[in-house]
């Protein structure tokens, strides 16, 4: 802490204004320290959960991507066999994937692209409660 601990005096002792200000600053510093600790813990918890979910999502995407490649190769060879030309089958399957990709991108751009704001909810609630408490004390 930046400030030293306030002196403990009996409640009936006459306290100077400087002693009261020192105690107020000490308690305010402790309150801010607790709020920052809460914020840090909440952010660490959110980031940890996000990283775990991201790892599972990436693993699933890799497996799905491999399956898509193998299925599209099989489809292209089957279509090529039907038309008598393997390159024609690969061209048709590639064109279908291209069309699907363009549609997905167009829909996403139409809905809007942008990051969502990550707000530590518990910290915001605690700060709102503190604000209400301070207003009611004044």
GIRA-V478496 format. One record per pair of residues at least 12 apart in sequence whose C-alpha atoms are under 10 Angstrom apart, sorted by sequence separation. I is the first residue (numbers start at 1). J is the second residue. D is the distance in whole Angstrom. If there is no record, write none. Layout:
i: (I | I)
j: (J | J)
d: (D | D)
//
This chain:
i: (7 | 76 | 77 | 78 | 79 | 80 | 6 | 7 | 76 | 77 | 79 | 80 | 6 | 75 | 76 | 79 | 6 | 7 | 8 | 74 | 75 | 76 | 6 | 7 | 73 | 74 | 76 | 77 | 5 | 6 | 72 | 73 | 75 | 76 | 4 | 5 | 6 | 72 | 75 | 76 | 3 | 4 | 6 | 3 | 5 | 6 | 73 | 4 | 5 | 6 | 72 | 73 | 3 | 4 | 5 | 72 | 2 | 3 | 2 | 3 | 1 | 72 | 3 | 2 | 3 | 1 | 1 | 1 | 46 | 46 | 43 | 43 | 42 | 43 | 42 | 41 | 42 | 40 | 42 | 43 | 39 | 42 | 38 | 39 | 41 | 39 | 40 | 38 | 39 | 38 | 39 | 37 | 36 | 35 | 38 | 35 | 35 | 35 | 31)
j: (19 | 88 | 89 | 90 | 91 | 92 | 19 | 20 | 89 | 90 | 92 | 93 | 20 | 89 | 90 | 93 | 21 | 22 | 23 | 89 | 90 | 91 | 22 | 23 | 89 | 90 | 92 | 93 | 22 | 23 | 89 | 90 | 92 | 93 | 22 | 23 | 24 | 90 | 93 | 94 | 22 | 23 | 25 | 23 | 25 | 26 | 93 | 25 | 26 | 27 | 93 | 94 | 25 | 26 | 27 | 94 | 25 | 26 | 26 | 27 | 26 | 97 | 29 | 29 | 30 | 29 | 30 | 33 | 118 | 120 | 118 | 119 | 119 | 120 | 120 | 120 | 121 | 120 | 122 | 123 | 120 | 123 | 120 | 121 | 123 | 122 | 123 | 122 | 123 | 123 | 124 | 123 | 123 | 123 | 126 | 124 | 126 | 127 | 130)
d: (8 | 8 | 6 | 10 | 10 | 9 | 8 | 10 | 4 | 7 | 8 | 10 | 9 | 8 | 5 | 8 | 10 | 9 | 9 | 10 | 8 | 8 | 6 | 8 | 9 | 10 | 7 | 10 | 9 | 5 | 10 | 7 | 10 | 6 | 9 | 8 | 9 | 8 | 7 | 8 | 8 | 10 | 9 | 10 | 10 | 7 | 8 | 10 | 6 | 9 | 7 | 10 | 8 | 7 | 9 | 8 | 10 | 6 | 9 | 10 | 9 | 9 | 8 | 8 | 10 | 7 | 8 | 9 | 9 | 8 | 9 | 9 | 10 | 7 | 7 | 10 | 9 | 10 | 8 | 10 | 7 | 8 | 10 | 9 | 10 | 8 | 10 | 8 | 6 | 7 | 9 | 10 | 9 | 7 | 9 | 10 | 8 | 8 | 10)
//
